Amino acid sequence: MLSLLRGVFQTLQIQGPLIRNGRNALSTSTTLQKKNYLQEPEDYSDINLPEKPKLRVMMKVPHALPNQKHRKMKKSLHLIRGPEPVHNALLHEQYGIRALCGGRLRYGHMEMIRLTVGRKLDASRMFAIWRIDDPWQPISKMGIGKRHGGGKGPIDHYVTPIKEGRIIIEVGGKCSYEEVKPWLEQIARLLPFKAEAVDMKTILAKKKLEELEEKRNINPITYKYLLMNRMVGTQNWAGPTEKEYFGKYV
């Protein structure tokens, strides 16, 4: 009788914490049993590393011919407005940083990207490449305290215009996305416009989700429909940019 009571008391002591914590403890124990920790490692045998795995130094000022003067430019906002038509996919189908809106990158931003990647990148099994051009668009600026007037000011610095969806850098090699994601997100947070760290699966999933949402939409009266049919007086107040991109990249 005493041995039976002792056994019951021991079982109550073991199950006490599970009963006190409620369903969470029981569900956690069951999920730990079901989860499989023995997964096959990814195969990187088809990946070849380039000779120079790190990012190169960008030019601060574009080259000019000996007798040529650097020309000034207008703001040209069309260079940063709208979707990126060409460089919007990962060439190596691995990982990278993608712009979520338009903006301009200065030489200092490119140096920040290059130095951060150089510190975090393991050159023995990873590589990184630029997907943007060197700074080429001149930005002029009047001197501090100078009286305005007398024409356009001198060139202050050069920038690279970026459109939404542009891949800025691409990272690849014998590594997983979880390994490079933290420092790719760190770089994306420091850029002068919204950006995100992406991999090939994320890009395909977002593209599929957009197509699915457009297909599931049962309301025919969309903003695009209003603009194309000149309804609600849109021909009077809608600008040319809204008529081109239908309010998406304004």
PLY file of the C-alpha trace (Angstrom):
ply
format ascii 1.0
element vertex 250
property float x
property float y
property float z
element edge 249
property int vertex1
property int vertex2
end_header
0.00 0.00 0.00
2.82 2.41 0.90
4.69 1.60 -2.32
1.51 2.28 -4.35
0.99 5.67 -2.66
4.66 6.52 -3.22
4.31 5.79 -6.97
1.19 7.95 -7.26
2.93 10.81 -5.43
5.95 10.66 -7.80
3.75 10.77 -10.91
1.90 13.80 -9.51
5.23 15.56 -8.90
6.32 14.97 -12.52
3.00 16.06 -14.06
2.53 19.01 -11.70
4.45 21.59 -13.79
2.64 20.48 -16.96
-0.77 20.86 -15.28
0.15 24.25 -13.76
1.40 25.65 -17.08
-1.76 24.46 -18.81
-2.05 23.54 -22.45
1.15 25.39 -23.49
3.48 22.93 -21.78
1.68 19.91 -23.21
1.55 21.35 -26.71
5.25 22.32 -26.53
6.24 18.79 -25.56
4.23 17.32 -28.44
5.64 19.78 -31.00
9.20 19.03 -29.88
8.57 15.36 -30.52
7.09 15.97 -33.98
9.80 18.41 -35.19
12.58 16.82 -37.19
15.99 18.30 -36.47
17.88 15.95 -38.81
17.52 17.77 -42.13
19.70 17.23 -45.16
22.30 19.99 -45.72
21.92 22.05 -48.90
24.00 21.09 -51.90
26.36 23.88 -53.08
28.42 21.76 -55.48
27.21 23.70 -58.54
28.33 27.11 -57.18
31.61 28.57 -58.47
33.20 31.48 -56.62
34.64 34.41 -58.65
38.27 35.51 -58.40
37.36 38.75 -56.55
34.54 37.90 -54.12
34.26 41.33 -52.46
32.68 44.55 -53.74
34.87 46.92 -55.71
35.38 50.60 -54.83
32.99 52.87 -56.71
34.14 56.06 -58.47
33.23 59.22 -56.59
33.29 61.40 -59.74
32.71 60.06 -63.28
35.63 60.22 -65.69
35.70 63.01 -68.25
37.82 63.56 -71.34
40.78 65.97 -71.02
39.02 68.82 -72.87
35.52 68.01 -71.62
33.72 69.79 -68.80
31.28 68.06 -66.44
27.80 69.09 -67.52
25.01 70.02 -65.13
21.62 68.30 -65.20
18.06 68.95 -64.14
16.49 67.04 -61.27
15.02 64.48 -63.71
12.62 62.89 -61.23
11.53 60.40 -63.89
14.81 58.56 -63.19
13.61 57.56 -59.69
9.86 57.27 -60.37
8.17 54.08 -61.50
9.17 50.40 -61.49
12.60 49.08 -62.45
12.21 47.39 -65.85
15.57 45.59 -66.16
17.54 44.96 -62.95
14.65 43.59 -60.88
15.69 39.92 -60.55
18.54 38.02 -58.88
21.04 36.82 -61.48
22.51 34.10 -59.25
19.08 33.29 -57.74
20.33 33.52 -54.14
20.17 36.64 -51.94
20.34 40.42 -52.21
18.94 43.84 -51.25
15.98 45.28 -53.17
14.68 48.88 -53.15
11.04 49.32 -52.09
10.76 52.89 -53.43
12.69 55.33 -55.57
15.65 57.33 -54.32
19.26 58.35 -54.86
22.45 56.71 -53.62
25.50 58.86 -52.87
29.12 57.76 -52.73
28.98 57.62 -48.91
26.11 55.13 -48.99
28.04 52.91 -51.39
31.11 52.99 -49.16
28.93 52.04 -46.17
27.59 49.04 -48.13
31.07 48.01 -49.30
32.70 48.22 -45.85
29.83 46.42 -44.07
29.83 43.60 -46.62
33.63 43.38 -46.40
33.46 42.90 -42.62
30.64 40.35 -42.62
31.43 38.39 -45.79
33.40 35.14 -45.58
35.46 35.42 -48.78
36.44 31.74 -48.70
32.88 30.60 -49.49
30.80 33.72 -50.31
30.82 36.53 -52.87
29.04 39.83 -53.46
28.50 41.89 -56.62
27.15 45.36 -57.38
23.93 45.64 -59.38
24.03 49.45 -59.68
26.17 51.91 -61.63
28.80 54.29 -60.29
27.50 57.77 -59.33
26.85 59.60 -62.60
23.99 62.10 -62.12
25.31 65.55 -61.03
23.53 67.38 -58.19
24.20 71.12 -58.07
24.03 73.29 -54.95
24.38 76.98 -54.18
27.01 77.90 -51.60
26.00 78.63 -47.99
25.34 82.33 -47.48
25.52 83.08 -51.17
22.91 85.38 -52.65
20.55 83.44 -54.89
20.41 84.25 -58.57
22.99 84.33 -61.31
22.12 80.93 -62.76
22.44 77.33 -61.64
24.93 76.61 -58.87
28.07 74.48 -59.25
28.06 70.67 -59.05
28.21 69.54 -55.41
28.21 65.72 -55.74
27.11 62.84 -57.93
24.40 60.23 -57.25
22.98 57.05 -58.75
19.18 57.13 -59.26
17.31 54.03 -58.07
13.80 52.92 -59.01
11.44 50.70 -57.04
12.31 47.01 -57.37
15.99 47.61 -58.25
18.45 45.03 -56.90
21.27 47.02 -55.26
23.70 44.25 -54.32
23.63 40.51 -54.74
25.20 37.99 -52.34
25.78 34.32 -53.06
28.03 31.36 -52.44
28.01 28.35 -50.17
25.81 29.85 -47.46
22.16 29.88 -46.35
19.76 32.83 -46.27
19.57 32.73 -42.45
23.32 33.30 -42.34
23.39 36.48 -44.46
19.94 37.90 -43.63
20.91 39.82 -40.41
23.61 41.97 -42.00
21.66 42.43 -45.24
18.78 43.83 -43.18
21.25 46.03 -41.29
22.44 47.56 -44.58
18.86 47.97 -45.85
17.91 49.97 -42.72
20.77 52.45 -43.30
19.89 53.30 -46.89
18.24 56.69 -47.65
15.07 54.96 -48.95
13.05 51.89 -47.99
14.74 48.62 -48.89
14.58 44.96 -47.85
16.70 41.83 -47.79
15.33 39.22 -50.20
16.02 35.76 -51.52
14.67 34.08 -54.63
11.81 32.37 -52.78
10.62 35.68 -51.28
10.57 37.43 -54.67
8.60 34.62 -56.33
6.16 34.38 -53.40
5.44 38.15 -53.44
4.95 38.16 -57.19
2.55 35.23 -56.94
0.65 36.93 -54.10
0.19 40.13 -56.15
-1.17 38.14 -59.09
-3.50 36.21 -56.77
-4.85 39.40 -55.15
-5.48 40.95 -58.57
-7.27 37.80 -59.72
-9.43 37.56 -56.57
-10.55 41.20 -56.78
-14.28 41.19 -57.58
-14.71 44.97 -57.62
-14.50 46.21 -61.24
-14.40 49.91 -60.23
-10.68 50.27 -59.57
-8.53 53.40 -59.66
-7.15 52.29 -63.02
-10.70 51.90 -64.38
-11.63 55.42 -63.20
-8.58 57.00 -64.83
-8.89 55.14 -68.14
-12.61 56.00 -68.47
-12.25 59.61 -67.20
-14.78 59.14 -64.42
-15.33 61.35 -61.34
-13.52 64.21 -63.08
-10.15 62.47 -63.10
-9.18 64.22 -66.34
-9.19 67.54 -64.46
-7.10 66.73 -61.37
-5.03 63.60 -62.24
-1.49 64.37 -63.38
0.49 62.62 -66.13
2.36 60.46 -63.60
-0.87 59.12 -62.12
-2.22 58.38 -65.59
0.95 56.46 -66.44
1.30 54.36 -63.27
-2.36 54.55 -62.03
-1.43 55.90 -58.60
1.00 53.11 -57.76
4.41 54.81 -58.08
3.50 58.43 -57.25
0 1
1 2
2 3
3 4
4 5
5 6
6 7
7 8
8 9
9 10
10 11
11 12
12 13
13 14
14 15
15 16
16 17
17 18
18 19
19 20
20 21
21 22
22 23
23 24
24 25
25 26
26 27
27 28
28 29
29 30
30 31
31 32
32 33
33 34
34 35
35 36
36 37
37 38
38 39
39 40
40 41
41 42
42 43
43 44
44 45
45 46
46 47
47 48
48 49
49 50
50 51
51 52
52 53
53 54
54 55
55 56
56 57
57 58
58 59
59 60
60 61
61 62
62 63
63 64
64 65
65 66
66 67
67 68
68 69
69 70
70 71
71 72
72 73
73 74
74 75
75 76
76 77
77 78
78 79
79 80
80 81
81 82
82 83
83 84
84 85
85 86
86 87
87 88
88 89
89 90
90 91
91 92
92 93
93 94
94 95
95 96
96 97
97 98
98 99
99 100
100 101
101 102
102 103
103 104
104 105
105 106
106 107
107 108
108 109
109 110
110 111
111 112
112 113
113 114
114 115
115 116
116 117
117 118
118 119
119 120
120 121
121 122
122 123
123 124
124 125
125 126
126 127
127 128
128 129
129 130
130 131
131 132
132 133
133 134
134 135
135 136
136 137
137 138
138 139
139 140
140 141
141 142
142 143
143 144
144 145
145 146
146 147
147 148
148 149
149 150
150 151
151 152
152 153
153 154
154 155
155 156
156 157
157 158
158 159
159 160
160 161
161 162
162 163
163 164
164 165
165 166
166 167
167 168
168 169
169 170
170 171
171 172
172 173
173 174
174 175
175 176
176 177
177 178
178 179
179 180
180 181
181 182
182 183
183 184
184 185
185 186
186 187
187 188
188 189
189 190
190 191
191 192
192 193
193 194
194 195
195 196
196 197
197 198
198 199
199 200
200 201
201 202
202 203
203 204
204 205
205 206
206 207
207 208
208 209
209 210
210 211
211 212
212 213
213 214
214 215
215 216
216 217
217 218
218 219
219 220
220 221
221 222
222 223
223 224
224 225
225 226
226 227
227 228
228 229
229 230
230 231
231 232
232 233
233 234
234 235
235 236
236 237
237 238
238 239
239 240
240 241
241 242
242 243
243 244
244 245
245 246
246 247
247 248
248 249
